[in-house]
């Protein structure tokens, strides 16, 4: 499992992108506290019915290009 580091500022942008891509995610699903990346990945993997590697890949990909409007 890779180690993601998500800042509070980056999460605000990433949260919007994720909610647009996966419009069935709730506020609770997208709840995040810096330093709790593992809990976030686990929760999203369960909710999206994907494995943790996919979730980490998706988050890392979006983090690498936060300014892009692509999902």
C-alpha positions in Angstrom: 0.0 0.0 0.0 1.4 3.3 -1.0 1.5 6.2 1.4 -0.7 9.2 0.4 -0.3 12.6 2.0 -3.3 14.8 1.5 -3.3 18.4 2.8 -6.5 20.1 3.9 -6.3 22.5 1.0 -5.7 19.7 -1.6 -8.6 17.8 -0.1 -11.1 20.6 -0.6 -10.4 20.5 -4.4 -10.1 16.7 -4.5 -13.4 16.3 -2.6 -15.2 18.3 -5.2 -13.7 16.3 -8.0 -14.7 13.0 -6.4 -18.2 14.1 -5.6 -18.7 15.1 -9.3 -17.2 11.8 -10.5 -19.1 9.6 -8.0 -22.2 11.6 -7.3 -23.6 8.9 -4.9 -20.9 9.7 -2.3 -22.2 11.3 0.8 -20.7 14.0 3.0 -19.8 11.3 5.5 -18.1 9.2 2.8 -16.0 12.3 1.9 -15.1 13.2 5.5 -11.4 13.5 5.9 -9.0 14.6 8.6 -5.4 15.2 7.7 -3.3 12.2 8.7 -6.3 9.8 8.3 -5.6 8.8 4.7 -5.9 5.1 5.5 -9.4 5.5 6.9 -10.4 7.5 3.9 -9.1 5.0 1.4 -10.8 2.1 3.3 -14.1 3.9 3.4 -14.0 4.9 -0.3 -13.0 1.4 -1.3 -16.0 -0.1 0.5 -18.4 2.6 -0.8 -17.2 2.4 -4.4 -16.8 -1.4 -4.3 -13.2 -1.1 -5.5 -10.0 -2.3 -4.1 -7.7 0.0 -2.1 -5.1 0.0 -4.8 -7.6 1.5 -7.3 -8.7 4.1 -4.8 -5.0 5.1 -4.0 -4.2 5.2 -7.7 -7.2 7.5 -8.4 -6.5 9.8 -5.5 -2.8 10.0 -6.4 -3.6 10.7 -10.0 -6.0 13.5 -9.1 -3.5 14.9 -6.5 -0.8 15.2 -9.1 -3.0 17.5 -11.2 -5.4 19.4 -8.9 -5.7 22.4 -11.3 -7.1 20.2 -14.1 -10.9 20.1 -14.4 -10.7 16.5 -15.6 -12.1 13.7 -13.5 
